[in-house]
Amino acid sequence: MNPKVRPFYLIVKAFFLFLIVNVAYALIKPPITNISIYNTLVPGLERMPFGNGNDPYTITVDNVDAMFAAHTISAKKASNEIRVALVGDSSIWGDALTSRTTLAAQWNQLGAQCGGKQLKVYNLGYPHPSIIKDLIFIDELRARQPDVIIWFVTLNTLTNQDRLNPFLTGNRERTLQMLDTYAIPFVPRKILAENGPGFYEQTLVGQRSLLARWIKLQALGLVWSATGDDVHHELGYSENMARSDVSKDQSYRGLQPGDNLHDVMLLKALAAGHAVAGKIPLVLVNEPIYVATGLHSDVRYNDLYPRWAYDQYREILTAQAQANSWAYLDMWSTVPSKYFIDASLHIQPKGEKFFAEQLNPALISMVCP
């Protein structure tokens, strides 16, 4: 004889089971984001996952543990490898480029060696111009045994932001720890500290967005490994597409000529980066920018930077490097304007190859004296 089904009893039982699972998840906090099919079932990614909103075959993941677990730098280090990690913003990540044409990829194609070991360059760029984000990346890199860290910065990277980007919000505890440890006067710190996740946000339901993106990241590993790249759309750019005319506006983030950029630059974060790297050699690089030659180019270098602000930034950065004996390369005008995709920072594949060729001798002299 079949037992009588009691729908109300089943609903109540399911509800309490659902509640128990969610509470247990929040209390246990299982390290789901450390689990990855990358570097085991499929090859690790050549760059951090970052999505194009119009492309279903890409995904943005803000959790640093999930990002690094999927990256090829988390694979076992080869015995004949000199590991070089590039840290920076979207220009290093390779905005509008395939993973095969980024700076790191072009650099690896040079086949540089030292003492019978191969120089392997890793792309740790990410499309957020934030020096605080860079500090977390450098901290996470220490467990991946890099022989050299090359840290690319520009004025926007060092400027104190008045708002939080998604990466810092997604890695709130790590961010606050870094800010407090090195007494970095980050403007939105108070907002970040006061808007922490409640108990609900730590439950299974509260973590559903992160978990959904983590699951999609694992699933896309099968697609990306089959195609050999992490983009599946036509990347649109052409030579000489960056316009040479710029605005005559001299302001930079509300500042005017004569203002002191010391007040808005997170210089303590530069010192923190070197402290976090510890014994790992770190090279600070002022990355190339597009230099306009058309209308109002005597006022601004490009869409991002008026000349007065960028010149002052370079003076400050050079002085900081000299005072602290940092390894520093000022490469701001190294790449010709014809190689830029836009009137700011992003470079075409030919330009990335050119830039790699300029950087390579400096790296060789450092790791292979």
NUPA-791044 format. One record per atom (N, C-alpha, C): residue in one letter; y, z, x. Coordinates in steps of 0.05 Angstrom, whole numbers, plus 5000, padded with zeros to 4 digits. Atoms other than C-alpha are relative to their C-alpha. Layout:
<pts>
AYZX...
</pts>
This chain:
<pts>
M497650005017M500050005000M502550005018N497550024984N506849795028N501950234993P498049795006P511850365036P502549884988K497650095014K518050314994K502349985019V497650044983V524050025030V502450144988R497649865009R530150465026R502449905015P497850144986P536250035044P502150205010F498049814991F541150615046F499250155024Y501049854977Y536751005094Y500049835025L500050184977L536050395139L502949965011I497250044992I543650285140I501050245015V499049754987V545051015157V498650035028K501549984974K539651005212K501149815020A498950204982A542350365242A502850085010F497349914993F549450645241F499950215022F500249794981F547451275278F498949915027L501150114976L543350885328L502249845016F497750154989F549350425340F502050195013L498149804990L553751045349L499050135026I501249874977I548951365398I500149815025V500050194978V548450735441V502849975011N497250034991N556050665444N500950255015V499249754987V557151395462V498650035027A501549994975A551651365515A501149815021Y498950204981Y554650745546Y502650115012A497549894990A561451085551A499650235019L500549774983L558551715582L498649925026I501550084976I553751375631I501649815017K498550204986K558450805650K498349845019P501850154983P552950355675P501449785016P498650204983P555149895733P499149724995I500950275008I553649255695I501349795017T498650214986T558948865733T499149965028N501150044973N555348975799N497549835000I502450175002I549348585773I500849714998S499250285000S549547845786S497649825007I502050194992I545047235789I500849845024Y499050144977Y549446955844Y498950115026N501149944974N546946955916N497150084999T502849955003T539947055888T498749764985L501150225016L537946585831L501649745004V498350234996V543846125843V501850065024P498249944977P548646035903P502550144991G497549865006G554746465907G502349804997L497750185004L561446175886L501749985025E498350054976E566045865938E502850124996R497549865006R572046185904R499750174976M500149815022M573546725853M500149854973P500050135026P572246535780P502850034987F497450005014F578746345745F500049774980G500450205020G579045965680G502449834993N498150185012N582745375653N499750034970G500349955029G584245535580G498949784984N500950235015N582544835559N497149915008D502650084989D575944805597D497950214993P502149805007P569845155566P498150065022Y501849964978Y566245095632Y501350165023T498849824981T570845585668T500450274986I499649735011I572046335659I501750165019T498449814984T577046845682T498850284998V501149724999V574147515704V501950165017D498149834986D578948075724D498750235015N501349784988N573848595744N499249945029V500450074972V573648615820V497150025009D502849984994D566348835823D498549754992A501350255010A564048245781A500849765016M499050224984M568447775821M498649985027F501250004973F565747975889F497049964998A502950035002A558548015865A499249714996A500650285004A558947285845A500849825024H499050164978H562347045909H498149985023T501950054978T558546755968T500450205023I499549814978I561747276015I498250254997S501849785004S557047785984S497149945008A502650074989A551047416011A499750125028K500649884974K547647676074K501349835022K498650144979K551647496136K497949885020A501850134981A548146996182A500550105028S499849894973S546747206253S501849825018N498450194984N550446586281N502749954987E497650055016E556546676236E502350185009I497549854997I563746886251I501449974973R499150005028R566247076182R503050044998V497150005003V573546916166V500750004970A499349975029A576347146099A503049944996L497350075007L582646836070L500850144974V499049855023V586547286022V502849904993G497350115008G592447025982G500149944970D499450055028D594946735917D498849734991S501150245011S593746095876S500049775020S500050224980S595545645935S497650025018I502449974983I589745935975I497549964982W502250045018W585145945914W499549704996G500250295003G586645205905G500749904972D499250095026D590645085842D500149704999A500250295004A589344375816A498149865019L501950124982L583944275869L497250084992T502849925003T576444275867T499350195022S500849804980S572744805906S499349865027R500750154976R570844255956R502549925016T497650104986T578144095974T502050225005T498249784994T581244785982T500450035030L499549954971L584045036048L497550105014A502549904987A577645426063A497949785004A502050224999A573244826047A500749805022Q499150204980Q577444356090Q499850125028W500249874974W577544866146W497150005010N502850004993N569944926145N499149735010Q500850284992Q569444166152Q500849945028L499350044972L572744226220L497750085019G502349924984G566344546245G500650165025A499249844976A569745036292A497850195008Q502049824989Q565145446337Q501250175022C499149824979C565846016386C497550135012G502249874987G560546226436G497349944986G502550075014G555045856398G499950094972K500049915028K557046176332K501949824984Q498450175018Q559845796272Q502150164986L497949875016L566545986242L499649924971K500350055029K565346056167K502350124985V497649915014V571646096125V499450044971Y500549935028Y571446436057Y502650014985N497650015017N576346316001N500150254982L499649765017L578646995973L502849994987G497550025015G584946725941G499650054971Y500249955029Y586446895869Y502849954987P497450085011P591946625823P501750224987H498049805007H596247245819H501650075025P498449934976P602047315869P500750295001S499749715000S601148065878S498950125025I500949874975I600848445943I498250234994I501749785007I597549025906I497249894995K502650135004K591948565884K498749945027D501050064973D591248345957D498850245013L501049754988L590349065979L497250074990I502649945011I584549155932I497949815011F501850204988F581448515958F499250075028I500549934972I582148736030I498250255001D501749775001D579149406013D497149934993E502750085009E573249075978E498649835022L501150174979L572348596037L498650165022R501149854978R570649146086R497050025000A502949985002A563549196060A498649735005R501150274997R562648446070R500049905029Q500150054971Q563248466146Q501649765010P498450224988P568947986159P500750065029D499249974972D570547866232D503149985002V497150035001V577747676215V500849974971I498850045026I582047726152I502749865005I497550144999I587647226145I501450044973W498649925024W592747476095W502549834996F497850185006F597346956065F501950124980V498049885018V603847206034V502449814997T497450145003T610346926008T501950204986L498049815011L616647235978L499150114973N500949905026N613747265908N497750205002T502249814995T607647625935T501150285005L498949754992L611948175964L502150124981T497949915018T617048235908T498850214981N500849795019N616448875866N500149894972Q500150125027Q614248635797Q500850214980D499349825021D616948935733D498050004977R502150015021R610648785694R497349995014L502749994989L603148855704L498649734995N501750245005N598548255714N497250104992P502649915012P591648265682P498150115021F501849904980F588048385748F500550305005L499449724995L591649045760L499250184977T500849855023T590449265689T496950034998G502950005001G583049075694G498850185021N501049834978N582349485758N501950245003R497949795001R586850065737R499550235019E500549774982E583450635775E500349935029R499750084972R583050245840R502949955007T497250054995T590250035833T501650265004L498649744998L592850745821L499350145025Q500949864976Q588751015878Q501449875025M498750144978M591650485925M503050075001L497149945001L598850615902L500550295009D499549714993D598151375910D499350065028T500849954973T594451365976T502149925020Y498150104981Y599750956010Y502950024991A497349945010A605851185969A501649744997I498750265004I607550475948I501750024974P498249975023P613650475901P499849774980F500550225019F610749985850F501350074973V498549945024V615349945790V498350064975P501549955024P610149895734P497850225002R502149804996R605950475762R499850194977K499949815022K608150945707K498749894975I501250135023I606150455653I497049995003L502950024995L599350355685L498750274998A501149735001A598251105692A499950114971E499949885027E600251265620E498549854980N501450165020N596350715587N497149955008G502850024993G589350865610G498249974976P501850045023P583350695567P499150274988G501149765014G581251215515G497049985000F502949995002F574051395499F498949754987Y501050245015Y573350815450Y499949765019E499950244982E575450305503E497850005021Q502249984981Q569750555547Q497349974987T502650045014T564350465494T499149715003L501150284999L560049845488L501749814984V498250175017V564549575432V502649975014G497450024987G570849735471G499949835025Q500350174976Q568049365532Q499049724993R501350265009R565848755491R501349765013S498750234988S571048285521S499149965029L500950024972L569248445593L497049925001L502950065000L561748425577L499549714992A500450275008A562447755542A500749815023R499250174977R566147455602R497950025023W502049964980W560947755649W497549844994I502450165008I555247435610I500649705003K499450294997K558846765609K500149925029L499950054971L560046815684L497249955010Q502850044991Q552546895695Q498949744990A501050245011A550946325648A501149755014L498750234987L555945855681L498949965028G501250034974G552445985747G497949785001L502050215002L546945525724L501349724999V498550255002V551944975707V501349935026W498650054975W556045045770W498149935023S501950064979S549945055815S498949724997A501150275004A547544405783A502049795007T498050204995T554144045791T501250035028G498949964974G556244355857G502950065001D497249935001D563244535834D500650174975D499449815022D566745035788D502149894981V498250135019V571144525751V498649764989H501350225013H569043995702H502049834984H498050175013H575443635684H501549855021E498550164981E579743115716E502550155009L497849854989L584743445762L502349805005G497850204999G591443095754G502250065020Y497749994982Y596143005812Y500149735015S499650244984S598842435853S501850065023E498449954977E602242365919E503049984993N497149995004N609742515922N500850064971M499349935028M609642815852M501950234998A498149785000A613843415872A502849895001R497350115002R621043275853R501850115022S498349924977S626243305909S502650124991D497549885010D632043515864D499450284989V500449725009V632744265849V502550104987S497749875014S637344725809S502150105020K497949894983K644044955838K500350304996D499949715005D642745665812D499250145026Q500549854975Q643046145871Q498650274995S501249745006S639846745836S497050005006Y502949954996Y633047035853Y499350264986R500849765015R630047515802R502350194994G497649845007G636947745781G501750075024L498549944976L639347815853L501849765007Q498150214993Q645247425881Q500550015031P499450004971P647447225952P501650245008G498849754991G649447845990G498450244993D501849775007D644248295957D497950035022N501949944979N639248636002N497149994988L502750035011L631948425990L498250245007H501649764994H629449076022H499450164975D500249835024D630549395954D497849904981V502050115019V625548935919V497449925014M502550074985M620348805974M498250245005L501949784996L614149235977L499050005029L500650004971L614249316052L497850205007K502149804995K609949946049K497249884995A502650125006A604349506021A499049845024L500850154976L604349086085L498750195019A501249804982A603049706127A497450104988A502549915013A597849926076A497749805004G502050214996G594149266083G498750025028H501149964973H593449376158H498450255002A501549755000A591250086147A497349974986V502550045015V586049876095V498049845017A501750174983A583349336142A498750165022G501149844979G582349866195G499549855026K500750134975K578749586256K499649704997I500450295004I577948896225I502649865007P497550144994P583048426257P501249864976L498650115023L588248206207L502349835010V497850184993V592947616214V501749954975L498250045022L599047596169L501349725003V499050274999V601246886151V502049964977N498050095020N607646676115N499349724993E501250265008E604746096076E502149784997P498150225002P607945406073P501249984972I498750055025I612845236018I501149715000Y498850275003Y615544575991Y503050025007V497250004993V622344416021V501349754988A498750225014A626643975975A502049875018T498050154984T631143436004T502049864982G498250155019G634743185941G502450164992L497649885011L640343435897L499750315001H499849714998H642344165910H498050135019S501849894980S637344235966S501450175021D498549824982D642944566006D500350284988V499849745013V642645135955V497250134998R502749895003R635145215943R498049835016Y502150144987Y629045045983Y498249864980N501850125021N625044925919N500550154974D499749875026D624145155847D499950305001L500449714998L622145845869L502250155014Y498449844982Y626946035924Y502749885007P497550084989P634345985937P500050055030R500149984971R635745896011R500750285011W499149744989W639446556021W497850214998A502149805005A633646965991A497749955019Y502350064984Y628146606028Y500550055030D499349954972D631746626095D500150305007Q500049724995Q632947366088Q497250125000Y502849915001Y625647476069Y498649955027R501350074975R623347116132R501050185023E498949824980E628047546175E498750274998I501249735004I625348186144I497150005008L502850014994L618147976150L499549985031T500350034971T618947766223T500650275014A499249744988A622448426240A497850214995Q502249815006Q616848826206Q497649955018A502350074984A611448446244A500550085029Q499349934972Q615048556311Q500050305004A499849714997A616449286299A497350145000N502749885003N609149426281N497849875017S501950154983S605948946331S497749874984W502050135016W602348566276W499649715010A500550284995A599047896288A501349844977Y498550135021Y603747436250Y500649715006L499450294997L604546686239L501949924977D498150095020D610646406203D499649704997M500850285004M607945746176M501649874977W498650075024W613245646122W500749704998S499250295001S615244926141S497949835014T502150154985T608644706173T499049754985V501150225015V606244256117V502249824989P497950185010P610543636103P500149994969S499550005029S613543586033S498349804985K501550225014K609642946017K497250104992Y502749905006Y603243366014Y499950204978F499949805020F605543825959F499549884972I500550085027I603143785887I502450054982D497649935015D609244135859D502150115019A497749924983A616044385883A499950305004S500249714994S613545075903S498050045023L502049924980L606945245939L497549845001H502650125003H601144825916H499749735015I500350214981I598444315965I497649814992Q502150195005Q594343675958Q497850025021P502249984981P587543595993P500849915028K499250094974K590643196050K501750205014G498449794989G595643746060G498550245009E501749784993E590344276060E498549955027K501350074975K586643906115K502050025023F497949984980F593143846154F500650295008F499449724995F594544586146F497750145015A502349884986A587444776168A500049925029E499950094972E588344356231E502250155015Q497849854987Q594844736246Q499150295006L500849724998L591645426235L497650035019N502549974985N585145286272N500450095029P499749914972P587645356344P500850305002A499249715000A590946036328A497650174995L502449845006L584446286298L498150005023I501850034977I580246026356I500950195023S498949844978S584846376406S499650304994M500349725007M584047026368M497150105001V502849915001V576547056356V498449915024C501550104977C574546676419C501949995024P498150004978P579346896474P498949915026
</pts>
